[in-house]
Amino acid sequence: MIYWVHIARSIDRVTLHKERCSEVPANVFSSDFWEGGWFDYPDKERALRAMEQAGTNVQRRCALCRP
């Protein structure tokens, strides 16, 4: 299963999603780590590590897909 990490630097938040979550955009555009964006990871451990290293103050899991 693929996990998605959404980094929103403008609101200082990172959110973890499962691959089939309705909040994950169908066409993920290019994203930049410093600006934020959507990043995919092959497993949950890597996604959680990326969330910790994102540098945001708020870390949460999606309320819809509950990863």
PQR file with spaces between the fields and no chain letter, atoms N, CA, C, O and H, PARSE charges and radii, in Angstrom:
ATOM       1  N    MET     1       0.841   -1.179    0.000 -0.4000 1.5000
ATOM       2  CA   MET     1       0.000    0.000    0.000 -0.0000 2.0000
ATOM       3  C    MET     1       0.884    1.240    0.000  0.5500 1.7000
ATOM       4  O    MET     1       1.906    1.286    0.685 -0.5500 1.4000
ATOM       5  N    ILE     2       0.493    2.217   -0.754 -0.4000 1.5000
ATOM       6  CA   ILE     2       1.225    3.479   -0.814 -0.0000 2.0000
ATOM       7  C    ILE     2       0.596    4.461    0.172  0.5500 1.7000
ATOM       8  O    ILE     2      -0.625    4.527    0.311 -0.5500 1.4000
ATOM       9  H    ILE     2      -0.337    2.180   -1.310  0.4000 1.0000
ATOM      10  N    TYR     3       1.443    5.211    0.847 -0.4000 1.5000
ATOM      11  CA   TYR     3       0.993    6.250    1.764 -0.0000 2.0000
ATOM      12  C    TYR     3       1.415    7.594    1.204  0.5500 1.7000
ATOM      13  O    TYR     3       2.494    7.730    0.628 -0.5500 1.4000
ATOM      14  H    TYR     3       2.435    5.157    0.735  0.4000 1.0000
ATOM      15  N    TRP     4       0.554    8.583    1.376 -0.4000 1.5000
ATOM      16  CA   TRP     4       0.814    9.929    0.906 -0.0000 2.0000
ATOM      17  C    TRP     4       0.999   10.857    2.096  0.5500 1.7000
ATOM      18  O    TRP     4       0.263   10.788    3.081 -0.5500 1.4000
ATOM      19  H    TRP     4      -0.323    8.473    1.844  0.4000 1.0000
ATOM      20  N    VAL     5       1.988   11.718    1.984 -0.4000 1.5000
ATOM      21  CA   VAL     5       2.226   12.742    2.992 -0.0000 2.0000
ATOM      22  C    VAL     5       1.983   14.088    2.323  0.5500 1.7000
ATOM      23  O    VAL     5       2.601   14.415    1.310 -0.5500 1.4000
ATOM      24  H    VAL     5       2.586   11.773    1.184  0.4000 1.0000
ATOM      25  N    HIS     6       1.077   14.858    2.902 -0.4000 1.5000
ATOM      26  CA   HIS     6       0.784   16.191    2.380 -0.0000 2.0000
ATOM      27  C    HIS     6       1.419   17.213    3.312  0.5500 1.7000
ATOM      28  O    HIS     6       1.015   17.352    4.467 -0.5500 1.4000
ATOM      29  H    HIS     6       0.574   14.592    3.724  0.4000 1.0000
ATOM      30  N    ILE     7       2.406   17.918    2.803 -0.4000 1.5000
ATOM      31  CA   ILE     7       3.070   18.956    3.581 -0.0000 2.0000
ATOM      32  C    ILE     7       2.487   20.296    3.155  0.5500 1.7000
ATOM      33  O    ILE     7       2.567   20.682    1.989 -0.5500 1.4000
ATOM      34  H    ILE     7       2.734   17.805    1.865  0.4000 1.0000
ATOM      35  N    ALA     8       1.904   20.993    4.112 -0.4000 1.5000
ATOM      36  CA   ALA     8       1.325   22.314    3.862 -0.0000 2.0000
ATOM      37  C    ALA     8       2.100   23.328    4.702  0.5500 1.7000
ATOM      38  O    ALA     8       1.745   23.600    5.849 -0.5500 1.4000
ATOM      39  H    ALA     8       1.839   20.680    5.060  0.4000 1.0000
ATOM      40  N    ARG     9       3.137   23.869    4.132 -0.4000 1.5000
ATOM      41  CA   ARG     9       4.004   24.788    4.869 -0.0000 2.0000
ATOM      42  C    ARG     9       3.291   26.087    5.225  0.5500 1.7000
ATOM      43  O    ARG     9       3.585   26.689    6.257 -0.5500 1.4000
ATOM      44  H    ARG     9       3.426   23.649    3.200  0.4000 1.0000
ATOM      45  N    SER    10       2.370   26.519    4.394 -0.4000 1.5000
ATOM      46  CA   SER    10       1.690   27.792    4.650 -0.0000 2.0000
ATOM      47  C    SER    10       0.874   27.756    5.938  0.5500 1.7000
ATOM      48  O    SER    10       0.685   28.787    6.584 -0.5500 1.4000
ATOM      49  H    SER    10       2.131   26.030    3.555  0.4000 1.0000
ATOM      50  N    ILE    11       0.385   26.562    6.318 -0.4000 1.5000
ATOM      51  CA   ILE    11      -0.365   26.440    7.579 -0.0000 2.0000
ATOM      52  C    ILE    11       0.394   25.575    8.587  0.5500 1.7000
ATOM      53  O    ILE    11      -0.152   25.183    9.618 -0.5500 1.4000
ATOM      54  H    ILE    11       0.538   25.724    5.793  0.4000 1.0000
ATOM      55  N    ASP    12       1.667   25.282    8.275 -0.4000 1.5000
ATOM      56  CA   ASP    12       2.569   24.580    9.191 -0.0000 2.0000
ATOM      57  C    ASP    12       2.015   23.237    9.651  0.5500 1.7000
ATOM      58  O    ASP    12       1.984   22.935   10.844 -0.5500 1.4000
ATOM      59  H    ASP    12       2.111   25.601    7.438  0.4000 1.0000
ATOM      60  N    ARG    13       1.569   22.419    8.656 -0.4000 1.5000
ATOM      61  CA   ARG    13       0.949   21.132    8.984 -0.0000 2.0000
ATOM      62  C    ARG    13       1.361   20.065    7.983  0.5500 1.7000
ATOM      63  O    ARG    13       1.568   20.342    6.802 -0.5500 1.4000
ATOM      64  H    ARG    13       1.595   22.665    7.687  0.4000 1.0000
ATOM      65  N    VAL    14       1.475   18.835    8.484 -0.4000 1.5000
ATOM      66  CA   VAL    14       1.728   17.679    7.628 -0.0000 2.0000
ATOM      67  C    VAL    14       0.670   16.630    7.958  0.5500 1.7000
ATOM      68  O    VAL    14       0.354   16.404    9.126 -0.5500 1.4000
ATOM      69  H    VAL    14       1.307   18.610    9.444  0.4000 1.0000
ATOM      70  N    THR    15       0.121   15.986    6.914 -0.4000 1.5000
ATOM      71  CA   THR    15      -0.963   15.022    7.094 -0.0000 2.0000
ATOM      72  C    THR    15      -0.638   13.730    6.349  0.5500 1.7000
ATOM      73  O    THR    15      -0.150   13.757    5.219 -0.5500 1.4000
ATOM      74  H    THR    15       0.378   16.169    5.965  0.4000 1.0000
ATOM      75  N    LEU    16      -0.918   12.598    6.999 -0.4000 1.5000
ATOM      76  CA   LEU    16      -0.695   11.281    6.411 -0.0000 2.0000
ATOM      77  C    LEU    16      -2.008   10.743    5.841  0.5500 1.7000
ATOM      78  O    LEU    16      -3.049   10.808    6.495 -0.5500 1.4000
ATOM      79  H    LEU    16      -1.315   12.577    7.917  0.4000 1.0000
ATOM      80  N    HIS    17      -1.950   10.205    4.605 -0.4000 1.5000
ATOM      81  CA   HIS    17      -3.123    9.643    3.930 -0.0000 2.0000
ATOM      82  C    HIS    17      -2.797    8.266    3.373  0.5500 1.7000
ATOM      83  O    HIS    17      -1.638    7.971    3.081 -0.5500 1.4000
ATOM      84  H    HIS    17      -1.105   10.152    4.074  0.4000 1.0000
ATOM      85  N    LYS    18      -3.813    7.423    3.224 -0.4000 1.5000
ATOM      86  CA   LYS    18      -3.670    6.163    2.487 -0.0000 2.0000
ATOM      87  C    LYS    18      -3.824    6.459    1.003  0.5500 1.7000
ATOM      88  O    LYS    18      -4.303    7.529    0.625 -0.5500 1.4000
ATOM      89  H    LYS    18      -4.755    7.664    3.461  0.4000 1.0000
ATOM      90  N    GLU    19      -3.416    5.503    0.156 -0.4000 1.5000
ATOM      91  CA   GLU    19      -3.401    5.738   -1.293 -0.0000 2.0000
ATOM      92  C    GLU    19      -4.778    5.993   -1.903  0.5500 1.7000
ATOM      93  O    GLU    19      -4.867    6.687   -2.915 -0.5500 1.4000
ATOM      94  H    GLU    19      -3.027    4.635    0.463  0.4000 1.0000
ATOM      95  N    ARG    20      -5.833    5.468   -1.337 -0.4000 1.5000
ATOM      96  CA   ARG    20      -7.159    5.629   -1.948 -0.0000 2.0000
ATOM      97  C    ARG    20      -8.008    6.685   -1.251  0.5500 1.7000
ATOM      98  O    ARG    20      -9.222    6.727   -1.451 -0.5500 1.4000
ATOM      99  H    ARG    20      -5.761    4.904   -0.515  0.4000 1.0000
ATOM     100  N    CYS    21      -7.404    7.522   -0.453 -0.4000 1.5000
ATOM     101  CA   CYS    21      -8.149    8.577    0.244 -0.0000 2.0000
ATOM     102  C    CYS    21      -8.703    9.579   -0.768  0.5500 1.7000
ATOM     103  O    CYS    21      -8.043    9.904   -1.756 -0.5500 1.4000
ATOM     104  H    CYS    21      -6.417    7.488   -0.291  0.4000 1.0000
ATOM     105  N    SER    22      -9.894   10.055   -0.520 -0.4000 1.5000
ATOM     106  CA   SER    22     -10.521   11.008   -1.440 -0.0000 2.0000
ATOM     107  C    SER    22      -9.840   12.375   -1.418  0.5500 1.7000
ATOM     108  O    SER    22     -10.052   13.174   -2.331 -0.5500 1.4000
ATOM     109  H    SER    22     -10.430    9.790    0.282  0.4000 1.0000
ATOM     110  N    GLU    23      -9.030   12.664   -0.405 -0.4000 1.5000
ATOM     111  CA   GLU    23      -8.334   13.948   -0.347 -0.0000 2.0000
ATOM     112  C    GLU    23      -7.074   13.972   -1.207  0.5500 1.7000
ATOM     113  O    GLU    23      -6.563   15.045   -1.526 -0.5500 1.4000
ATOM     114  H    GLU    23      -8.858   12.015    0.337  0.4000 1.0000
ATOM     115  N    VAL    24      -6.571   12.798   -1.584 -0.4000 1.5000
ATOM     116  CA   VAL    24      -5.377   12.732   -2.429 -0.0000 2.0000
ATOM     117  C    VAL    24      -5.796   13.093   -3.852  0.5500 1.7000
ATOM     118  O    VAL    24      -6.710   12.473   -4.397 -0.5500 1.4000
ATOM     119  H    VAL    24      -6.987   11.926   -1.325  0.4000 1.0000
ATOM     120  N    PRO    25      -5.145   14.087   -4.464 -0.5600 1.5000
ATOM     121  CA   PRO    25      -5.541   14.485   -5.823  0.2800 2.0000
ATOM     122  C    PRO    25      -5.271   13.379   -6.841  0.5500 1.7000
ATOM     123  O    PRO    25      -4.325   12.606   -6.690 -0.5500 1.4000
ATOM     124  N    ALA    26      -6.095   13.309   -7.863 -0.4000 1.5000
ATOM     125  CA   ALA    26      -5.954   12.284   -8.899 -0.0000 2.0000
ATOM     126  C    ALA    26      -4.665   12.489   -9.695  0.5500 1.7000
ATOM     127  O    ALA    26      -3.967   11.526  -10.013 -0.5500 1.4000
ATOM     128  H    ALA    26      -6.863   13.937   -7.986  0.4000 1.0000
ATOM     129  N    ASN    27      -4.362   13.708  -10.004 -0.4000 1.5000
ATOM     130  CA   ASN    27      -3.139   14.043  -10.742 -0.0000 2.0000
ATOM     131  C    ASN    27      -2.247   14.860   -9.825  0.5500 1.7000
ATOM     132  O    ASN    27      -2.463   16.054   -9.619 -0.5500 1.4000
ATOM     133  H    ASN    27      -4.929   14.491   -9.745  0.4000 1.0000
ATOM     134  N    VAL    28      -1.255   14.200   -9.288 -0.4000 1.5000
ATOM     135  CA   VAL    28      -0.343   14.895   -8.391 -0.0000 2.0000
ATOM     136  C    VAL    28       0.669   15.650   -9.235  0.5500 1.7000
ATOM     137  O    VAL    28       1.411   15.062  -10.021 -0.5500 1.4000
ATOM     138  H    VAL    28      -1.080   13.230   -9.456  0.4000 1.0000
ATOM     139  N    PHE    29       0.684   16.946   -9.060 -0.4000 1.5000
ATOM     140  CA   PHE    29       1.607   17.789   -9.790 -0.0000 2.0000
ATOM     141  C    PHE    29       2.962   17.761   -9.090  0.5500 1.7000
ATOM     142  O    PHE    29       3.095   17.249   -7.978 -0.5500 1.4000
ATOM     143  H    PHE    29       0.081   17.424   -8.422  0.4000 1.0000
ATOM     144  N    SER    30       3.940   18.311   -9.749 -0.4000 1.5000
ATOM     145  CA   SER    30       5.271   18.311   -9.139 -0.0000 2.0000
ATOM     146  C    SER    30       5.233   19.116   -7.842  0.5500 1.7000
ATOM     147  O    SER    30       4.554   20.139   -7.740 -0.5500 1.4000
ATOM     148  H    SER    30       3.832   18.727  -10.652  0.4000 1.0000
ATOM     149  N    SER    31       5.967   18.633   -6.875 -0.4000 1.5000
ATOM     150  CA   SER    31       5.982   19.295   -5.586 -0.0000 2.0000
ATOM     151  C    SER    31       7.422   19.512   -5.154  0.5500 1.7000
ATOM     152  O    SER    31       8.330   18.802   -5.587 -0.5500 1.4000
ATOM     153  H    SER    31       6.518   17.802   -6.958  0.4000 1.0000
ATOM     154  N    ASP    32       7.610   20.473   -4.322 -0.4000 1.5000
ATOM     155  CA   ASP    32       8.924   20.850   -3.856 -0.0000 2.0000
ATOM     156  C    ASP    32       8.958   20.715   -2.345  0.5500 1.7000
ATOM     157  O    ASP    32       8.048   21.187   -1.663 -0.5500 1.4000
ATOM     158  H    ASP    32       6.872   21.050   -3.971  0.4000 1.0000
ATOM     159  N    PHE    33       9.985   20.081   -1.815 -0.4000 1.5000
ATOM     160  CA   PHE    33      10.042   19.862   -0.369 -0.0000 2.0000
ATOM     161  C    PHE    33       9.973   21.178    0.398  0.5500 1.7000
ATOM     162  O    PHE    33       9.333   21.242    1.447 -0.5500 1.4000
ATOM     163  H    PHE    33      10.724   19.698   -2.369  0.4000 1.0000
ATOM     164  N    TRP    34      10.613   22.215   -0.099 -0.4000 1.5000
ATOM     165  CA   TRP    34      10.664   23.485    0.644 -0.0000 2.0000
ATOM     166  C    TRP    34       9.351   24.243    0.565  0.5500 1.7000
ATOM     167  O    TRP    34       9.016   24.990    1.485 -0.5500 1.4000
ATOM     168  H    TRP    34      11.133   22.163   -0.951  0.4000 1.0000
ATOM     169  N    GLU    35       8.610   24.067   -0.505 -0.4000 1.5000
ATOM     170  CA   GLU    35       7.319   24.740   -0.646 -0.0000 2.0000
ATOM     171  C    GLU    35       6.173   23.905   -0.093  0.5500 1.7000
ATOM     172  O    GLU    35       5.135   24.444    0.291 -0.5500 1.4000
ATOM     173  H    GLU    35       8.882   23.461   -1.252  0.4000 1.0000
ATOM     174  N    GLY    36       6.359   22.605   -0.052 -0.4000 1.5000
ATOM     175  CA   GLY    36       5.290   21.709    0.363 -0.0000 2.0000
ATOM     176  C    GLY    36       4.733   20.968   -0.837  0.5500 1.7000
ATOM     177  O    GLY    36       5.192   21.153   -1.964 -0.5500 1.4000
ATOM     178  H    GLY    36       7.203   22.167   -0.364  0.4000 1.0000
ATOM     179  N    GLY    37       3.744   20.128   -0.586 -0.4000 1.5000
ATOM     180  CA   GLY    37       3.136   19.369   -1.672 -0.0000 2.0000
ATOM     181  C    GLY    37       2.792   17.965   -1.231  0.5500 1.7000
ATOM     182  O    GLY    37       2.709   17.680   -0.036 -0.5500 1.4000
ATOM     183  H    GLY    37       3.371   19.977    0.330  0.4000 1.0000
ATOM     184  N    TRP    38       2.591   17.079   -2.210 -0.4000 1.5000
ATOM     185  CA   TRP    38       2.220   15.686   -1.977 -0.0000 2.0000
ATOM     186  C    TRP    38       3.409   14.791   -2.283  0.5500 1.7000
ATOM     187  O    TRP    38       4.043   14.927   -3.330 -0.5500 1.4000
ATOM     188  H    TRP    38       2.659   17.311   -3.181  0.4000 1.0000
ATOM     189  N    PHE    39       3.712   13.875   -1.369 -0.4000 1.5000
ATOM     190  CA   PHE    39       4.835   12.962   -1.529 -0.0000 2.0000
ATOM     191  C    PHE    39       4.358   11.548   -1.225  0.5500 1.7000
ATOM     192  O    PHE    39       3.663   11.325   -0.234 -0.5500 1.4000
ATOM     193  H    PHE    39       3.197   13.764   -0.519  0.4000 1.0000
ATOM     194  N    ASP    40       4.729   10.591   -2.074 -0.4000 1.5000
ATOM     195  CA   ASP    40       4.292    9.205   -1.875 -0.0000 2.0000
ATOM     196  C    ASP    40       5.436    8.361   -1.318  0.5500 1.7000
ATOM     197  O    ASP    40       6.607    8.584   -1.625 -0.5500 1.4000
ATOM     198  H    ASP    40       5.293   10.772   -2.880  0.4000 1.0000
ATOM     199  N    TYR    41       5.060    7.381   -0.486 -0.4000 1.5000
ATOM     200  CA   TYR    41       6.012    6.481    0.166 -0.0000 2.0000
ATOM     201  C    TYR    41       5.473    5.058    0.088  0.5500 1.7000
ATOM     202  O    TYR    41       4.270    4.836    0.228 -0.5500 1.4000
ATOM     203  H    TYR    41       4.109    7.200   -0.236  0.4000 1.0000
ATOM     204  N    PRO    42       6.370    4.091   -0.135 -0.5600 1.5000
ATOM     205  CA   PRO    42       5.931    2.705   -0.326  0.2800 2.0000
ATOM     206  C    PRO    42       5.452    2.008    0.948  0.5500 1.7000
ATOM     207  O    PRO    42       4.752    0.999    0.872 -0.5500 1.4000
ATOM     208  N    ASP    43       5.822    2.536    2.114 -0.4000 1.5000
ATOM     209  CA   ASP    43       5.365    1.906    3.352 -0.0000 2.0000
ATOM     210  C    ASP    43       5.141    2.952    4.445  0.5500 1.7000
ATOM     211  O    ASP    43       5.608    4.088    4.353 -0.5500 1.4000
ATOM     212  H    ASP    43       6.391    3.357    2.176  0.4000 1.0000
ATOM     213  N    LYS    44       4.423    2.538    5.465 -0.4000 1.5000
ATOM     214  CA   LYS    44       4.008    3.450    6.524 -0.0000 2.0000
ATOM     215  C    LYS    44       5.193    3.966    7.339  0.5500 1.7000
ATOM     216  O    LYS    44       5.192    5.122    7.762 -0.5500 1.4000
ATOM     217  H    LYS    44       4.043    1.616    5.540  0.4000 1.0000
ATOM     218  N    GLU    45       6.201    3.124    7.565 -0.4000 1.5000
ATOM     219  CA   GLU    45       7.352    3.535    8.365 -0.0000 2.0000
ATOM     220  C    GLU    45       8.087    4.702    7.712  0.5500 1.7000
ATOM     221  O    GLU    45       8.464    5.660    8.386 -0.5500 1.4000
ATOM     222  H    GLU    45       6.202    2.185    7.222  0.4000 1.0000
ATOM     223  N    ARG    46       8.288    4.619    6.407 -0.4000 1.5000
ATOM     224  CA   ARG    46       8.965    5.716    5.699 -0.0000 2.0000
ATOM     225  C    ARG    46       8.121    6.974    5.695  0.5500 1.7000
ATOM     226  O    ARG    46       8.648    8.079    5.821 -0.5500 1.4000
ATOM     227  H    ARG    46       7.982    3.841    5.859  0.4000 1.0000
ATOM     228  N    ALA    47       6.823    6.815    5.553 -0.4000 1.5000
ATOM     229  CA   ALA    47       5.936    7.972    5.564 -0.0000 2.0000
ATOM     230  C    ALA    47       5.961    8.661    6.929  0.5500 1.7000
ATOM     231  O    ALA    47       5.998    9.889    7.007 -0.5500 1.4000
ATOM     232  H    ALA    47       6.395    5.918    5.450  0.4000 1.0000
ATOM     233  N    LEU    48       5.940    7.874    7.997 -0.4000 1.5000
ATOM     234  CA   LEU    48       5.993    8.462    9.336 -0.0000 2.0000
ATOM     235  C    LEU    48       7.328    9.159    9.583  0.5500 1.7000
ATOM     236  O    LEU    48       7.369   10.213   10.219 -0.5500 1.4000
ATOM     237  H    LEU    48       5.909    6.877    7.934  0.4000 1.0000
ATOM     238  N    ARG    49       8.413    8.581    9.086 -0.4000 1.5000
ATOM     239  CA   ARG    49       9.726    9.217    9.216 -0.0000 2.0000
ATOM     240  C    ARG    49       9.752   10.547    8.463  0.5500 1.7000
ATOM     241  O    ARG    49      10.313   11.529    8.950 -0.5500 1.4000
ATOM     242  H    ARG    49       8.379    7.726    8.569  0.4000 1.0000
ATOM     243  N    ALA    50       9.148   10.577    7.283 -0.4000 1.5000
ATOM     244  CA   ALA    50       9.093   11.812    6.497 -0.0000 2.0000
ATOM     245  C    ALA    50       8.266   12.872    7.208  0.5500 1.7000
ATOM     246  O    ALA    50       8.593   14.058    7.155 -0.5500 1.4000
ATOM     247  H    ALA    50       8.692    9.780    6.887  0.4000 1.0000
ATOM     248  N    MET    51       7.197   12.448    7.873 -0.4000 1.5000
ATOM     249  CA   MET    51       6.374   13.401    8.632 -0.0000 2.0000
ATOM     250  C    MET    51       7.194   14.042    9.745  0.5500 1.7000
ATOM     251  O    MET    51       7.098   15.248    9.974 -0.5500 1.4000
ATOM     252  H    MET    51       6.932   11.484    7.915  0.4000 1.0000
ATOM     253  N    GLU    52       7.998   13.241   10.436 -0.4000 1.5000
ATOM     254  CA   GLU    52       8.823   13.756   11.521 -0.0000 2.0000
ATOM     255  C    GLU    52       9.869   14.737   11.011  0.5500 1.7000
ATOM     256  O    GLU    52      10.215   15.694   11.704 -0.5500 1.4000
ATOM     257  H    GLU    52       8.076   12.261   10.250  0.4000 1.0000
ATOM     258  N    GLN    53      10.372   14.505    9.811 -0.4000 1.5000
ATOM     259  CA   GLN    53      11.426   15.338    9.252 -0.0000 2.0000
ATOM     260  C    GLN    53      10.892   16.514    8.439  0.5500 1.7000
ATOM     261  O    GLN    53      11.679   17.280    7.885 -0.5500 1.4000
ATOM     262  H    GLN    53      10.091   13.728    9.248  0.4000 1.0000
ATOM     263  N    ALA    54       9.590   16.672    8.358 -0.4000 1.5000
ATOM     264  CA   ALA    54       9.002   17.721    7.533 -0.0000 2.0000
ATOM     265  C    ALA    54       9.240   19.118    8.090  0.5500 1.7000
ATOM     266  O    ALA    54       9.205   20.094    7.341 -0.5500 1.4000
ATOM     267  H    ALA    54       8.950   16.050    8.809  0.4000 1.0000
ATOM     268  N    GLY    55       9.478   19.224    9.370 -0.4000 1.5000
ATOM     269  CA   GLY    55       9.758   20.525    9.960 -0.0000 2.0000
ATOM     270  C    GLY    55       8.529   21.368   10.248  0.5500 1.7000
ATOM     271  O    GLY    55       8.623   22.591   10.346 -0.5500 1.4000
ATOM     272  H    GLY    55       9.507   18.431    9.978  0.4000 1.0000
ATOM     273  N    THR    56       7.385   20.729   10.384 -0.4000 1.5000
ATOM     274  CA   THR    56       6.169   21.461   10.722 -0.0000 2.0000
ATOM     275  C    THR    56       5.816   21.212   12.186  0.5500 1.7000
ATOM     276  O    THR    56       6.272   20.240   12.787 -0.5500 1.4000
ATOM     277  H    THR    56       7.308   19.735   10.304  0.4000 1.0000
ATOM     278  N    ASN    57       5.007   22.092   12.747 -0.4000 1.5000
ATOM     279  CA   ASN    57       4.625   21.956   14.152 -0.0000 2.0000
ATOM     280  C    ASN    57       3.445   21.023   14.364  0.5500 1.7000
ATOM     281  O    ASN    57       3.308   20.438   15.438 -0.5500 1.4000
ATOM     282  H    ASN    57       4.636   22.882   12.259  0.4000 1.0000
ATOM     283  N    VAL    58       2.590   20.874   13.357 -0.4000 1.5000
ATOM     284  CA   VAL    58       1.390   20.045   13.499 -0.0000 2.0000
ATOM     285  C    VAL    58       1.521   18.805   12.613  0.5500 1.7000
ATOM     286  O    VAL    58       1.703   18.915   11.400 -0.5500 1.4000
ATOM     287  H    VAL    58       2.701   21.349   12.484  0.4000 1.0000
ATOM     288  N    GLN    59       1.429   17.632   13.228 -0.4000 1.5000
ATOM     289  CA   GLN    59       1.424   16.364   12.497 -0.0000 2.0000
ATOM     290  C    GLN    59       0.114   15.664   12.794  0.5500 1.7000
ATOM     291  O    GLN    59      -0.257   15.496   13.956 -0.5500 1.4000
ATOM     292  H    GLN    59       1.281   17.542   14.213  0.4000 1.0000
ATOM     293  N    ARG    60      -0.589   15.255   11.745 -0.4000 1.5000
ATOM     294  CA   ARG    60      -1.862   14.570   11.965 -0.0000 2.0000
ATOM     295  C    ARG    60      -2.076   13.480   10.933  0.5500 1.7000
ATOM     296  O    ARG    60      -1.395   13.422    9.909 -0.5500 1.4000
ATOM     297  H    ARG    60      -0.287   15.392   10.801  0.4000 1.0000
ATOM     298  N    ARG    61      -3.027   12.627   11.223 -0.4000 1.5000
ATOM     299  CA   ARG    61      -3.445   11.575   10.292 -0.0000 2.0000
ATOM     300  C    ARG    61      -4.822   11.953    9.771  0.5500 1.7000
ATOM     301  O    ARG    61      -5.629   12.533   10.498 -0.5500 1.4000
ATOM     302  H    ARG    61      -3.580   12.675   12.055  0.4000 1.0000
ATOM     303  N    CYS    62      -5.083   11.634    8.542 -0.4000 1.5000
ATOM     304  CA   CYS    62      -6.338   11.987    7.897 -0.0000 2.0000
ATOM     305  C    CYS    62      -7.525   11.385    8.654  0.5500 1.7000
ATOM     306  O    CYS    62      -7.516   10.206    9.008 -0.5500 1.4000
ATOM     307  H    CYS    62      -4.427   11.163    7.952  0.4000 1.0000
ATOM     308  N    ALA    63      -8.527   12.198    8.892 -0.4000 1.5000
ATOM     309  CA   ALA    63      -9.724   11.729    9.591 -0.0000 2.0000
ATOM     310  C    ALA    63     -10.613   10.871    8.694  0.5500 1.7000
ATOM     311  O    ALA    63     -11.426   10.096    9.198 -0.5500 1.4000
ATOM     312  H    ALA    63      -8.535   13.156    8.605  0.4000 1.0000
ATOM     313  N    LEU    64     -10.471   10.994    7.369 -0.4000 1.5000
ATOM     314  CA   LEU    64     -11.304   10.219    6.444 -0.0000 2.0000
ATOM     315  C    LEU    64     -10.799    8.792    6.253  0.5500 1.7000
ATOM     316  O    LEU    64     -11.569    7.838    6.358 -0.5500 1.4000
ATOM     317  H    LEU    64      -9.810   11.623    6.960  0.4000 1.0000
ATOM     318  N    CYS    65      -9.502    8.646    5.972 -0.4000 1.5000
ATOM     319  CA   CYS    65      -8.986    7.303    5.662 -0.0000 2.0000
ATOM     320  C    CYS    65      -8.329    6.620    6.858  0.5500 1.7000
ATOM     321  O    CYS    65      -8.112    5.408    6.822 -0.5500 1.4000
ATOM     322  H    CYS    65      -8.876    9.421    5.887  0.4000 1.0000
ATOM     323  N    ARG    66      -8.017    7.344    7.886 -0.4000 1.5000
ATOM     324  CA   ARG    66      -7.434    6.826    9.139 -0.0000 2.0000
ATOM     325  C    ARG    66      -6.290    5.838    8.915  0.5500 1.7000
ATOM     326  O    ARG    66      -6.424    4.650    9.211 -0.5500 1.4000
ATOM     327  H    ARG    66      -8.193    8.328    7.915  0.4000 1.0000
ATOM     328  N    PRO    67      -5.170    6.330    8.393 -0.5600 1.5000
ATOM     329  CA   PRO    67      -4.020    5.442    8.121  0.2800 2.0000
ATOM     330  C    PRO    67      -3.379    4.904    9.394  0.5500 1.7000
ATOM     331  O    PRO    67      -2.409    4.150    9.325 -0.5500 1.4000
